[in-house]
Amino acid sequence: MKITLFTGFLFLGILSFYRCTDVHDYWEVQDNSPHFKFLPSQADTVIDSLKVSQTNTYKYSIIDEETKLVPKIQKSTNYQVTVDSINQIISLKALSPTHSLIVIKVIDSFGKTAISIIDIVIFSNLAPVAILKYNITKDADNNSFVKFIASDSYDMDKKFGGTITNYEYSLDGNLVTTSTLSTLTKDISQGNHTISLRVKDNDGTWSNSTNVDIIVN
């Protein structure tokens, strides 16, 4: 009789638990929030820059009891995002200039959320920089020559494929433009002169002019 009574109370207790408690809510208490991390840094925020028409990829990991969570990423007309959830890679293609905080969300079946950020600056082009050095020499007949040296000039978006394609040299306003010579030698008379240099990158953008005043004795 005692055993039967105990069993009855146990049954009523279990029944009361299921009636008064949402089993989903019970397990939710036991569930941990997901964690999204970029690799290899293990950071939850990435700061980056990208040139229009180019693509960056970001490796990530998700730590959670659920093994098939897929990141949800906000859309924009400034960039295109694709997610390879098998290899855990996010690809970001730049479409137009912007500065965006791209929000990445991972939501598990209990509604718990991990949020990460790609802080991205997308640009169309960075202008090249002209750096001008020079030497003045004389030959056996005492004629003077100035050698323009532009080899230290560079494109600011070199890491995105930017290159110098043209050099424009000037001696007192007389221009020489070349696509092949990072040095140029010109004869020069005694007195005060102004030499200058501009360079153009492969996107067709010219640098600011670098001017140097020189004295030839």
Buried (B, 14 or more C-beta within 10 A) or exposed (E): EEEEEEEEEEEEEEEEEEEEEEEEEEEBEEBEBBBBBBEEEEEBEBEEBBBBEEEBEBBBEBEBEEEEBEBEBEEBEBBEBEBEEEEBBBEBBBEEEBEBEBEBBBBBEBEBEBEBBBEBEBBEBBBBBBBBBBEBEEEEEEEBBBBBBBEEBBBBBEEBEBEBBBBBBBBEEEEEEEEEBBBBBBEBEEEEBEBBBBBBBBBEBBBEEBEBEBEBE
